[in-house]
């Protein structure tokens, strides 16, 4: 079986996560995607803990009942060696302890301490000894009944050391619509006399309060009602476990924050907003609570106030509280890597100094600064408008715009890395997630496209672009000489015949091909004759080889 959601152990009605086993609300899972593997494991674990105790049994509070096994110890008596010094004796179904040679003593419904006193009195009537003691050897197992919004309602085995939450776990856990705050135990006191005990598992799961999660007696009936979808409150924002919680009369602001896991260090406590429905149950009113004095353990505050069903509490986050500011510098610096910075206090040149400065191979002129948080295309309405249109619907101007937009290095910021940083007014301060790459020095110009010998040519500061093309064997057939481009390392493009650029190491020269739509008749004729000549040559070679083989 496949378990799609690993947290199905703890899924609550509104996506809350608690220690309770609660089945997901229908619709959260697709058909066939949910199975009960985790629930079955939880049931098995609950059954394996049957009879385990939280703390040592208190003899003065543990109430004895049928099937409890007691160990009776009697100090050895010299004149009656036939009497054993100790014996394990079960309590009979009618609540009596039958001691051989002594008789039956009724101990059901009494504590261990009270039963021990009764046994001592009866034993000393027959035997002359004061060494009589009674201890619990094994707890009894009895039946309890679970009804209502649980996965497997029915009869569940239990011991006096089991609490309500454990029994519900053995019954498969709470259903998605089960109430945790209004569970009731019906307990028989005598014939035709019973009492009702309230159980609040919300406080147990969210606050660790065991007072609302009592131990059980044999024959108890546990009823789990459905939860009201409107009888809830919400806590959102800077708390440990934001969510929607079941409301109970007497709920206060502080108990609500405690249920939500307490406030976080990022919480802005001086302006907590509470929203509440008006009497028309449609409009709301809001007010601000200053809980700056809230106790971090109890959540108590002078501003504590009672809540109502439907209230919503919003705890905002402190502005810029410990917001991380980290930048990265790579390439030709002595110590590349990630650096923590203070916002708006470190500029590019200071970061380079912290990174140990440039290496001897650094080439600052072609280095890059990319600002991840500054993606112009996100806000470029024209760009996204044109992206939605088919290519053939774009005008020449729009096509040119899109062409240049796609060539753009998003977030790139122009920086003069080699310039002195003396003018503080023009220094560029770094921001969170900025990336700086210091390029490595290159000693070549790359020539490619329609040249006879494309490749890298060693950089010569005296060369023009034509000298590099000449070094690459010159223009080849169909080269568009007038459209030759110089491509700079930062993405700029210039027509080679322009005077607005300076060739630098690492630049590239592209000689494009003449588009077929603009070819002249003589170019087409020349190309045709060349291809024809090549075909005739190949045919002639094949014919010659065939004649030689005869």
For each residue, the residues with C-beta under 8 A, 3 or more apart:
1: 35 37
2: 33 35
3: 6 8 35 37 38
4: 29 33 34
5: 8 11 24 29 34
6: 3 9 38
7: 10 11 17
8: 3 5 11 23 24 34 38 39
9: 6 21 38 39 42
10: 7 17 18 19 20 21 22
11: 5 7 8 15 17 22 23 24 25 28 176
12: 15 16 17 18 20 22 243
13: 16 22 25 176 177 227 244
14: 232 243 244
15: 11 12 243
16: 12 13 241 243 244 245
17: 7 10 11 12 241
18: 10 12 22 205 206
19: 10 205
20: 10 12 165 168 173 174 180 201 205
21: 9 10 39 42 168 169 172 173 174
22: 10 11 12 13 18 173 174 175 176 178
23: 8 11 39 151 173 174 175 176
24: 5 8 11 28 29 34 176
25: 11 13 28 176 177
26: 176
27:
28: 11 24 25
29: 4 5 24 33 34
30: 33 34
31:
32:
33: 2 4 29 30
34: 4 5 8 24 29 30
35: 1 2 3
36: 39 40
37: 1 3 40 41
38: 3 6 8 9 41 42
39: 8 9 21 23 36 42 43 151 172 173
40: 36 37 43 44
41: 37 38 44 45
42: 9 21 38 39 45 46 169 173
43: 39 40 46 47 152 169 170 172 173
44: 40 41 47 48
45: 41 42 48 49 169
46: 42 43 49 50 166 169 170
47: 43 44 50 170
48: 44 45
49: 45 46 52 166
50: 46 47 141 157 158 159 162
51: 139 141 159 161
52: 49 161
53: 56 57 161
54: 161
55:
56: 53
57: 53 62 112 136 161
58: 61 62
59: 62 111 112 113 116 135 136
60: 111 112 113
61: 58 111
62: 57 58 59 111 112 136 160
63: 109 110 111 160 217
64: 68 70 91 95 107 108 109 110 111 112 115
65: 68 91 95 108 109 140 142 160 217 218
66: 91 92 93 94 95 108 140 142 218
67: 90 91 93 140 141 142
68: 64 65 90 91 136 138 139 140
69: 88 89 90 91 136 137 138 140
70: 64 88 89 90 91 97 107 112 115 134 135 136 137
71: 86 87 88 89 134 135 136 137
72: 86 87 89 97 99 119 132 133 134
73: 85 86 131 132 133 134 135
74: 77 83 84 85 86 123 127 129 131 132
75: 85 129 130 131 132
76: 81 85
77: 74 80 81 83 127 128 129
78: 81
79:
80: 77 83 127
81: 76 77 78
82:
83: 74 77 80 101 127
84: 74 87
85: 73 74 75 76
86: 71 72 73 74
87: 71 72 84 99 100
88: 69 70 71 137
89: 69 70 71 72 97 98 99
90: 67 68 69 70
91: 64 65 66 67 68 69 70 95 96 97 107 108 140
92: 66 95 96 97 98 104
93: 66 67
94: 66 108
95: 64 65 66 91 92 106 107 108 109
96: 91 92 104 105 106 107 108
97: 70 72 89 91 92 104 105 106 107 115 119
98: 89 92 103 104
99: 72 87 89 102 103 104 105 119 122 123
100: 87
101: 83 126
102: 99 105 122 123 126
103: 98 99 122
104: 92 96 97 98 99
105: 96 97 99 102 115 118 119 122
106: 95 96 97 118
107: 64 70 91 95 96 97 110 114 115 118 119
108: 64 65 66 91 94 95 96
109: 63 64 65 95
110: 63 64 107 114 115 118
111: 59 60 61 62 63 64 114 115
112: 57 59 60 62 64 70 115 116 134 135 136
113: 59 60 116 117
114: 107 110 111 117 118
115: 64 70 97 105 107 110 111 112 118 119 134
116: 59 112 113 119 120 132 133 134
117: 113 114 120 121
118: 105 106 107 110 114 115 121 122
119: 72 97 99 105 107 115 116 122 123 132 134
120: 116 117 123 124 132
121: 117 118 124 125
122: 99 102 103 105 118 119 125 126
123: 74 99 102 119 120 126 127 129 132
124: 120 121 127 128 129 130 132
125: 121 122
126: 101 102 122 123
127: 74 77 80 83 123 124
128: 77 124
129: 74 75 77 123 124 132
130: 75 124
131: 73 74 75
132: 72 73 74 75 116 119 120 123 124 129
133: 72 73 116
134: 70 71 72 73 112 115 116 119
135: 59 70 71 73 112
136: 57 59 62 68 69 70 71 112 139
137: 69 70 71 88
138: 68 69
139: 51 68 136 159 160 161
140: 65 66 67 68 69 91 159 160 218
141: 50 51 67 157 158 159
142: 65 66 67 157 158 159 217 218 219
143: 155 156 157 158 218 219
144: 155 156 158 167 216 218 219 220 221 222
145: 154 155 156 219 220 221 222
146: 150 152 153 154 155 156 167 168 171 222 224
147: 150 153 221 222 223 224
148: 153 178 222 223 224 225 226
149: 174 175 177 178 179 224 225 226 227
150: 146 147 153 168 171 172 173 174 175 178 224
151: 23 39 171 172 173 174 175
152: 43 146 171 172
153: 146 147 148 150 171
154: 145 146 171
155: 143 144 145 146
156: 143 144 145 146 167 170 171
157: 50 141 142 143 170
158: 50 141 142 143 144 162 166 167 216 218
159: 50 51 139 140 141 142 162
160: 62 63 65 139 140 215 216 217
161: 51 52 53 54 57 139 215
162: 50 158 159 166 167 215 216
163: 166 167 210 213 214 215 216
164: 167 168 183 185 199 201 213 214 216 222
165: 20 168 169 201 204 205 213
166: 46 49 158 162 163 169 170
167: 144 146 156 158 162 163 164 170 171 216 222
168: 20 21 146 150 164 165 171 173 174 201 222 224
169: 21 42 43 45 46 165 166 172 173
170: 43 46 47 156 157 166 167
171: 146 150 151 152 153 154 156 167 168
172: 21 39 43 150 151 152 169
173: 20 21 22 23 39 42 43 150 151 168 169
174: 20 21 22 23 149 150 151 168 178 180 224
175: 22 23 149 150 151 178
176: 11 13 22 23 24 25 26
177: 13 25 149 226 227
178: 22 148 149 150 174 175 224 225 226 227
179: 149 182 183 224 225 226 227 228 246
180: 20 174 183 200 201 202 205 227 246
181: 200 201 202 246 247 248
182: 179 198 225 248
183: 164 179 180 198 199 200 201 222 223 224 225
184: 196 197 198 199 222 223 225
185: 164 196 197 199 214 216 220 221 222 223
186: 194 195 196 220 221 223
187: 194 195 196 197 217 219 220 221
188: 193 194 219
189: 193 194 195
190: 193
191:
192:
193: 188 189 190
194: 186 187 188 189
195: 186 187 189
196: 184 185 186 187
197: 184 185 187 214
198: 182 183 184 212
199: 164 183 184 185 212 213 214 222
200: 180 181 183 203 204 209 212 213 248
201: 20 164 165 168 180 181 183 204 205 212 213
202: 180 181 205 206 212 245 246 248 259
203: 200 206 207 209 211 212
204: 165 200 201 207 208 209 210 212 213
205: 18 19 20 165 180 201 202
206: 18 202 203 241 245 258 259 261
207: 203 204 258 259
208: 204
209: 200 203 204 212 213
210: 163 204 213
211: 203
212: 198 199 200 201 202 203 204 209
213: 163 164 165 199 200 201 204 209 210
214: 163 164 185 197 199
215: 160 161 162 163
216: 144 158 160 162 163 164 167 185 220 222
217: 63 65 142 160 187 220
218: 65 66 140 142 143 144 158
219: 142 143 144 145 187 188
220: 144 145 185 186 187 216 217
221: 144 145 147 185 186 187
222: 144 145 146 147 148 164 167 168 183 184 185 199 216
223: 147 148 183 184 185 186
224: 146 147 148 149 150 168 174 178 179 183
225: 148 149 178 179 182 183 184
226: 148 149 177 178 179
227: 13 149 177 178 179 180 231 232 246
228: 179 231 232
229: 232
230: 309 310
231: 227 228 246 247 309
232: 14 227 228 229 244 245 246 247 309 310
233: 244 245 247 251 256 307 308 309 310 311 312 313
234: 243 244 245 311 312 313
235: 239 242 243 245 256 257 259 260 312 313 315
236: 239 242 312 313 314 315
237: 242 267 313 314 315 316 317
238: 263 264 266 267 268 315 316 317
239: 235 236 242 257 260 261 262 263 264 267 315
240: 260 261 262 263 264
241: 16 17 206 260 261
242: 235 236 237 239 260
243: 12 14 15 16 234 235 260
244: 13 14 16 232 233 234
245: 16 202 206 232 233 234 235 256 259 260
246: 179 180 181 202 227 231 232
247: 181 231 232 233 251 307 308 309 310 311
248: 181 182 200 202 251
249:
250: 306
251: 233 247 248 255 256 306 307
252: 255 256 304 305 306 307
253: 256 257 274 289 291 301 303 304 305 306 307 313
254: 257 258 294 298 299 300 301 304
255: 251 252 258 259 299
256: 233 235 245 251 252 253 259 260 307 311 313
257: 235 239 253 254 260 262 263 294 299 313 315
258: 206 207 254 255 261 262 298 299
259: 202 206 207 235 245 255 256
260: 235 239 240 241 242 243 245 256 257
261: 206 239 240 241 258
262: 239 240 257 258 296 299
263: 238 239 240 257 267 269 294 296 299 315
264: 238 239 240 267
265: 321
266: 238 317 318 321 322
267: 237 238 239 263 264 315 316 317 318
268: 238 271 272 315 316 317 318 319
269: 263 272 290 291 292 294 315
270: 290 291 292
271: 268 288 289 290 316
272: 268 269 288 289 290 291 313 314 315 316
273: 286 287 288 289 313 314 316
274: 253 286 287 288 289 311 312 313 314
275: 284 285 286 311 312 314
276: 284 285 286 308 310 311 312
277: 280 281 282 283 284 310
278: 281 282 283 284 285
279:
280: 277 283
281: 277 278
282: 277 278
283: 277 278 280
284: 275 276 277 278
285: 275 276 278
286: 273 274 275 276
287: 273 274
288: 271 272 273 274
289: 253 271 272 273 274 303 305
290: 269 270 271 272 303
291: 253 269 270 272 294 301 303
292: 269 270
293: 301 302 303
294: 254 257 263 269 291 299 300 301
295: 298 299 300 301
296: 262 263 299
297:
298: 254 258 295
299: 254 255 257 258 262 263 294 295 296
300: 254 294 295 304
301: 253 254 291 293 294 295 304
302: 293
303: 253 289 290 291 293
304: 252 253 254 300 301
305: 252 253 289
306: 250 251 252 253
307: 233 247 251 252 253 256 311
308: 233 247 276 311
309: 230 231 232 233 247
310: 230 232 233 247 276 277
311: 233 234 247 256 274 275 276 307 308
312: 233 234 235 236 274 275 276
313: 233 234 235 236 237 253 256 257 272 273 274
314: 236 237 272 273 274 275
315: 235 236 237 238 239 257 263 267 268 269 272
316: 237 238 267 268 271 272 273
317: 237 238 266 267 268 321
318: 266 267 268 321
319: 268
320: 323 343
321: 265 266 317 318
322: 266
323: 320 343 432
324: 340 432
325: 340 341 342 343 431 432
326: 338 339 340 341 432 433
327: 338 339 341 346 351 430 431 432 433 434 435 436
328: 337 338 339 434 435 436
329: 333 336 337 339 351 352 355 435 436 437 438
330: 333 336 435 436 437 438
331: 336 362 367 436 437 438 439 440
332: 358 359 361 362 363 438 439 440 441
333: 329 330 336 352 355 356 357 358 359 362 438
334: 355 356 357 358 359
335: 354 355 356
336: 329 330 331 333 355
337: 328 329 355
338: 326 327 328
339: 326 327 328 329 351 354 355
340: 324 325 326
341: 325 326 327 345 346 351 430
342: 325 345 346
343: 320 323 325 431 432
344: 429 431
345: 341 342 429
346: 327 341 342 350 351 429 430
347: 350 351 421 427 428 429 430
348: 351 352 369 415 417 427 428 430 436
349: 352 353 417 421 427
350: 346 347 353 354 421
351: 327 329 339 341 346 347 348 354 355 430 436
352: 329 333 348 349 355 357 358 417 436 438
353: 349 350 356 357
354: 335 339 350 351
355: 329 333 334 335 336 337 339 351 352
356: 333 334 335 353
357: 333 334 352 353
358: 332 333 334 352 362 364 438
359: 332 333 334 362
360:
361: 332 440 441
362: 331 332 333 358 359 367 438 439 440 441
363: 332 366 367 438 439 440 441 442 505 506
364: 358 367 417 418 438 439
365: 417 418 504
366: 363 439 488 489 490 504 506
367: 331 362 363 364 415 417 436 437 438 439
368: 409 412 435 436 437 439 490
369: 348 412 413 415 428 434 435 436
370: 409 410 411 412 413 434 435 436 437
371: 374 411 412 413 431 433 434
372: 375 411 433 434 435
373: 411 431 432 433
374: 371 411 413
375: 372 378 410 411
376: 379 380 408 410 411
377: 380 383 384 405 410
378: 375
379: 376
380: 376 377 383 384 405
381: 384 385
382: 385 386 401
383: 377 380 386 387 402 405
384: 377 380 381 387 388
385: 381 382 388 389
386: 382 383 389 394 398 401 402
387: 383 384 402
388: 384 385
389: 385 386 393 394
390: 393
391: 394 399
392:
393: 389 390
394: 386 389 391 398 399 402
395: 398 399
396: 399 400
397: 400 401
398: 386 394 395 401 402
399: 391 394 395 396 402 403
400: 396 397 403 404
401: 382 386 397 398 404 405
402: 383 386 387 394 398 399 405 406
403: 399 400 406 407
404: 400 401 407 408
405: 377 380 383 401 402 408
406: 402 403
407: 403 404 491 493
408: 376 404 405 412 491
409: 368 370 412 490 491
410: 370 375 376 377
411: 370 371 372 373 374 375 376
412: 368 369 370 371 408 409 490 491
413: 369 370 371 374 428
414:
415: 348 367 369 428
416: 419
417: 348 349 352 364 365 367 438
418: 364 365
419: 416
420: 423
421: 347 349 350 424 427
422:
423: 420 426 427
424: 421 427
425:
426: 423
427: 347 348 349 421 423 424
428: 347 348 369 413 415
429: 344 345 346 347
430: 327 341 346 347 348 351 434
431: 325 327 343 344 371 373 434
432: 323 324 325 326 327 343 373
433: 326 327 371 372 373
434: 327 328 369 370 371 372 430 431
435: 327 328 329 330 368 369 370 372
436: 327 328 329 330 331 348 351 352 367 368 369 370
437: 329 330 331 367 368 370
438: 329 330 331 332 333 352 358 362 363 364 367 417
439: 331 332 362 363 364 366 367 368 442 489 506
440: 331 332 361 362 363
441: 332 361 362 363 505
442: 363 439 459 505 506
443: 458 459 505
444: 456 457 458 459 505 506
445: 456 457 459 463 468 503 505 506 507 508 509
446: 455 456 457 507 508 509
447: 451 454 455 456 457 468 469 471 472 508 509 511
448: 451 454 455 508 509 510 511
449: 454 479 509 510 511 512 513
450: 475 476 477 478 479 480 511 512 513
451: 447 448 454 469 472 473 474 475 476 479 511
452: 472 473 474 475 476
453: 472 473
454: 447 448 449 451 472
455: 446 447 448 472
456: 444 445 446 447
457: 444 445 446 447 468 471 472
458: 443 444
459: 442 443 444 445 463 503 505
460: 463 467
461:
462: 467
463: 445 459 460 467 468 471 503
464: 467 468 503
465: 468 469 484 486 496 503 509
466: 469 470 496
467: 460 462 463 464 470 471
468: 445 447 457 463 464 465 471 472 503 509
469: 447 451 465 466 472 474 475 484 509 511
470: 466 467 473 474
471: 447 457 463 467 468
472: 447 451 452 453 454 455 457 468 469
473: 451 452 453 470 476
474: 451 452 469 470
475: 450 451 452 469 479 481 511
476: 450 451 452 473 479 511
477: 450 526 527 530
478: 450 513 514 519 523 527
479: 449 450 451 475 476 511 512 513 514
480: 450 483 484 511 512 513 514 515
481: 475 484 511
482: 497
483: 480 495 512
484: 465 469 480 481 495 496 497 509 510 511 512
485: 493 494 495 496 509 510 512
486: 465 493 494 495 496 501 503 507 508 509 510
487: 492 493 507 508 509 510
488: 366 491 492 493 494 501 504 507
489: 366 439 504 506 507
490: 366 368 409 412
491: 407 408 409 412 488
492: 487 488 501
493: 407 485 486 487 488
494: 485 486 488 498 500 501
495: 483 484 485 486 498
496: 465 466 484 485 486 509
497: 482 484
498: 494 495 501
499:
500: 494
501: 486 488 492 494 498
502:
503: 445 459 463 464 465 468 486 507
504: 365 366 488 489 507
505: 363 441 442 443 444 445 459
506: 363 366 439 442 444 445 489
507: 445 446 486 487 488 489 503 504
508: 445 446 447 448 486 487
509: 445 446 447 448 449 465 468 469 484 485 486 487 496
510: 448 449 484 485 486 487
511: 447 448 449 450 451 469 475 476 479 480 481 484
512: 449 450 479 480 483 484 485
513: 449 450 478 479 480
514: 478 479 480 518 519 523
515: 480 518 519
516: 519
517:
518: 514 515
519: 478 514 515 516 523 524 527
520: 523 524
521: 524 525
522: 525 526
523: 478 514 519 520 526 527
524: 519 520 521 527 528
525: 521 522 528 529
526: 477 522 523 529 530
527: 477 478 519 523 524 530 531
528: 524 525 531 532
529: 525 526 532 533
530: 477 526 527 533 534
531: 527 528 534 535
532: 528 529 535 536
533: 529 530 536 537
534: 530 531 537 538
535: 531 532 538 539
536: 532 533 539 540
537: 533 534 540 541
538: 534 535 541 542
539: 535 536 542 543
540: 536 537 543 544
541: 537 538 544 545
542: 538 539 545 546
543: 539 540 546 547
544: 540 541 547 548
545: 541 542 548 549
546: 542 543 549 550
547: 543 544 550
548: 544 545
549: 545 546
550: 546 547
